[in-house]
Amino acid sequence: MGDSLVSVLRQLRSGYPNRPAAFPQSVILCGVRDVRDYRIVLSNQDIVTGGSAFNIKAESLRLGNFSREDIHELFMQHTRETGQVFDESCFPVIWSATEGQPWLVNAIGREVTYKMRENRDRSVRITPEMIDRAIENIIYRRDTHIDILIDKLKEERVRRVIQPMLANSDNADDNLIPTDDIQYVEDMGLIKRERGKSIRISNNIYREIIPRELTWSTQEMMTQEPLWYMNPDNSINMEKLLLDFQQFFRQNADSWIGSFDYAEAGPQLLLQAFLQRVVNGGGYIDREYGLGRRRTDLLIRKPLTDGYGGPVQRIVLELKIRRGAMETVIAEGLEQTFAYMDLCGSVDEGHLIIFDRSGERTWDERIWHECRSFAGRDIMVWGM
């Protein structure tokens, strides 16, 4: 907390005894975090300890997210005013992407109805594919809200919470996150805590943004082109892609992972950067990760035709860090991969990727792949 905020605090303290005659009865301070997190910083950059400077605070209130009904009503206002219709299947997509975060909900609405020029024709019916495209545009453009979120990822308090989630850590030491740090990141809206459940990223857009932005410069430095991995029918040749990634990982893992701010999640982030570089050619990656999951689930969706409503290639990837005997890890991973394929429905192929970070084996021993079967489905297993 700098001099300006200290000055405001002193004025509040000075006027407090005179309320309500010569001073406001109450004052609302509105910001992106709880005032209890502010600490006074001296001119030599030392932090004054001993609790928050805002010990006259009566209560902290958090503006809540929209409900599903709120989102529906908000978009129906646009329909009533303009006559433009939203397909009902749009609303589950918007909810899944935002979970009601107000800025994100409004940004999607503005993007899909105004920024996407073809949809300014109010006779155009808004479809789920258009919502997906709007979300991708918002993420790629890095609007102000997104830019602030990206900047917060650089803070050490945020890293201590987010890194074990990205790494899917089950290490007890990694999961001993300071309570104040968890509360701080929750107040920012980055994570959610629900009774009886593990901490998770607040919504799918944030879940998408975090790994993408942590590896943005890495993606830009890669030379791989999407066309290298496209089949004649515009689908992704995943076997060719993963064979190339194995070689890329072998040559670059040590130097590139060491440069990541979130190094503990390095293998998962590096693969996601490689995939994003390719999928940016016209597809989407849905991601699932969090504390205690022991894996990262990825669903690649690649439209095979231009326009909306055409066929879509769907590929599941399960990312795991080897902990224990390889056959045990494979057995657990096959079951988890199949379960995620079953959850996603109508999946074309599944891949289980296992990163061996023990340092006990040579690269020739760590790099391999083979086809396994589980519950009647073929799953490619990749060692790295």
N, C-alpha and C positions, 0 to 999 in steps of 0.2 A: 504494500500500500504506500503510495507516494505522497508528496506534500499536498497535492490538491485534495485528495480524499481525507487526509488528516485535517485540513482546514474545514471541510464540510462537517466532520465529526465534532470538531471543537465548537462550531456554531450550534450544532444540535444540542450539545451538552450545556452550552451557555444559555440557550433559550428555553431549555426543558423546564426549569422551575417556574417560568412565567406563563406557561400554557394554562388555559386557552386564551387569556386576555390579550397577550402581546406576542403570541407565538402559536404555530399550528398545534392543534390537539394531538395529531399523529402525522407521521411522515412515512411514505412508502418509497423504498429504494428498490428499483427494478433492474435486474441484471441477469447474466447467464449463470451465476453461481451464488451460493448462500453467503451472506455477509460474514458469517462466522469464519469463513476460510481466509479472510483478509488479515494480514499481519503487517505491523508497522515496520518499514524498512528505513534504517538510518542512512545518513549520508555516506557512510563507509560500507554500505550494502549489508551490514549486520541486521538480522531479523530480531525484533523484540519478542521474546517468548513470554509464556504465562497466560495464554488464552487469547481470545479474540478481543480486539479493541471495541467491538460492537456489543458490549455486555449490557446495553440498555435495550436490546432487541426484545420485542414482545413475542413475535411469532414469525416463522418463515412459511410462506405460502408458495406453492408451485402451480403455475398455470397448467392445467391438464391438457391432454391430447383430445382430439376429436374421437367420438365413438363411431362405429360403423354407420349408425343412423345419421349422425352429424355430417359425415362425408357424403352420404347419399343425398341429403337435403341440400347441401352446398352445391352439388353439381346439378341437382334438379332446378335450382334457382336459375342457372345458366340456360337450362332447357326451356323454362317458362319464359325467359326474357328473349331468347333468340330462336327458339324452335329446334335447335340442334339436339339430336337424341344421342344418349349414351347407351350402348349395349349393356344390359344388366350384368353380363360377365366381366365388365370392366371393374366393378366395385370390389370384388375379392382381390383382384390384382393390385388395386390402389391400396387396399387395407394391408395386404401382405407386404407391400413395398414400404409403407410409411408407419403402420400401426397408429395412425392418427396424428403424427407429428405435424402441427399446423403449417409450418413453413413449407414442408415437403408436399403436403396435400395441395396447398394453393399453387406451388410451383408447377406441379404436374398438370393441374387444371389450366393454368396460363399457357404452359408449353404446348399442350395438345390442342388447345382451341385457338390460340393466337400466334405463337411463335412458329408452329408448323403451318406454313402458309397454305398448303393444300386444304387444311381443315378450316380455313376462314370462310369457306363456302358452307353455310349453315345447313345445307341439305346433306352434307356428308355425315354419315353415322359414325360415331367414335367407337372403335373396336379395341379389344385387349392388346392386339399387336401394336396399335398406335400408342397405347399407354406405355408399353415396353420401350418403344422408340423414344418417347418423351423422357422417360426415366434415364435412358442412356445419354440423351442430349444434355440433361441437367448435370449428370455426373461428369461427362467429358468436358463441359464448358466451365466447370469449377466455379459456380456462382458464389456470391459472398458468403452465404451460410455454409456452403461446402468448404470454402477456403478457410474459414475460421476453424471448422472442425479439424481440417488437415493440420493447421498450425498447433492446435491443442495436443495432437499426437506426439509432438516433440517434447512435451513436458515430462519430466521424470516420474511425477506422480501418476500420470496417465499411462506411461509405459509400464509401470509396475503392475497395473491392472490388466491392460490389454495384451501384453506379451504372452502370459501363460494361456490366455484364451486362444490366441493365434497358434501357439505351439501345441494346443490340446494337452497341456501338461497334467500328469497325474502324480507329479512329485510333490510330496507333502511340503517341502521347503518352498517350492514355487508358489504353492497355494496359500501360504501364510501372508496374505496381502494386508497391509495396515487398514484398519476399519475406516480411518479418516480418508484414505485414498479412495476406497470404494465409494464412500459417500460423496466425495468430491466429483468423481467421474459420473456417478448417478445423477447428481444435481445438474451436471452439464447436459444430461439427456443422452449420453453415449451408451449406457448400459441399463438393464432392467433387473431388479431383484423381485422374485415372486416366491411366496411361501412354499417351501417344499421342493423348490426347483433350483438348479444351478444358475449362477449369474450368466446373462447372455447380452449380446449386442442388441440395442433397442429395436432395430428394424432392419429389413433386408437391404435398404439403400445404404445405411451405415455399414452393414456387414459387407457390402460390395465395395464401398469406398475405401475402407481402411487398408486391406491388402493391396488394392490397386495404387493408392497414393504412396504407400510405403515403398513401393517398387517402381514408381513412375520413371525415375531417371534410369533405372535398370532396363525397363521396357524400351526407352528411347535409344539406348546404346546397343540393343540387340539388332542383328542384321537379318534375322529371319523374316521372310515375307510370307503373307498368308497364302499366296498362290502356290507356293512350294508344296503345300499339304492338301490341296483341293483335288478331289476326284472329278471326273468328267461331269457327274451329275450335281456338282457344287457342294457335295458333302465333304467332311473332313476325313482325311486318311489318318486315323488316330494311331495306327501301328507305326507308320512312317514318322509321325510327329514325335511319338515317345521314344523311338529308336534314336532320333536326332537329339532329343533332350538327354538321353542317357550319355551320349558322347559329350554334349555341352556341359552336363553336370560334372562329368569326370574331369573335364579340362578347366572348369571355372568355379566349382563349388567353393573351394577354400578361400580364394581371393574375393569373390563376390559376396558370399555370406558374411565374411568378416567385416565387410563395409556397411552392412545393414545396421540401422539403429536397433532393430528388433532381431538381433542375431539368433536368439534361441529358437525363433520360428523361421530361420533362414531357409531350410530345404523346402518347406511348404510355400514360402513366399516366392522363392526362385522359380518353382514350377508354375505357380500361378501367374508370374510375370511372363513366362515363356508362352503359356496358353493364351494370356490376354493379348499378347503381340499378334498371335495368329487369329484369334476369335474377333479381334477388332475389324477384321475384314467383312463382318456382317453376321455376328452371332452374339450370344449372351451367356454369361456364366452365373449360375445361382450357387451360393456358398452356404455351408452350415459348419460352424465351429464353435467351441466354447469350453469352459472349464469342465474337466471330468469326462469329456466325450472320447478322449484317446484317439481321435481321428478327425480329419477334415473331409467333408463330403462336398463334391462339386458336381453340378449338373450343367453340361454344355447343351445349349439349344441353338441349332444352326438352321435357319430357314433355307430351303433348297430352291426357292423361286423368289423373284422380286414381287413387291406388293404384299398384301395382307391375306391371310387365310389359307396359304399354301402349305405343302408338306414341310415338316420340321424334323431334322435329325436330332436325336436325343442320346447323349452319352453320359454315363455315370463314371466318376473317378473317386476312388477312396484313397486318401493319403494317410499313411501311418508311419510312425517312428518305431524301429525295431527295439523292443524291450523284452529280453528273454530269448528262448529258443525259437529259431526261425519257423519251424513247423507249427508251433503254438500260435505265433503271430499270424501266419498264413491262415490257419484254421479260423481264428477269431475274425480276421479281415474278410475272408470269403463270406462268412455269415453276415457281417455288417454290410458288405457291398451288396449282397443279394437283398437284404432288408431295405436298403436305400433304393435299389432298382425297383423293388416291389412298391415302395412308397411313391416313387415318381410316376410309375405306370408307363406303359408303351415306350420302353427304353430299347434302343437299337443295340447297344453294347455296354459292357461294364469292364472297368480296369481297377485293379488293386495295386497301388504303388507303395513300396516299403523302403524307407530310407534307413540305412545302417550307418549310424554315427559312432559306433563303438571304437573305431580305429584299430580293431583286431584283425581285419582282413584286408587283403590287397584289393585294388580296384578290379582286377580280373575276376576275383571271387565275388565282389559286390554287384557287378553288372551282369544281369541275366534276365531272361523272361521266359515264361511258359504258360500254357493254357491249362486251367483247372476247371472242374465242373462242380457246381453246387446246386442242389435241388433242381436239376435238369437244365440249368443255365450255364453256358460257358463264360468264364471270367478270365481275362488275361492278367497274370500276376507279373509285376516288374520289380526287380531288385536294383537298388541304386546306393 
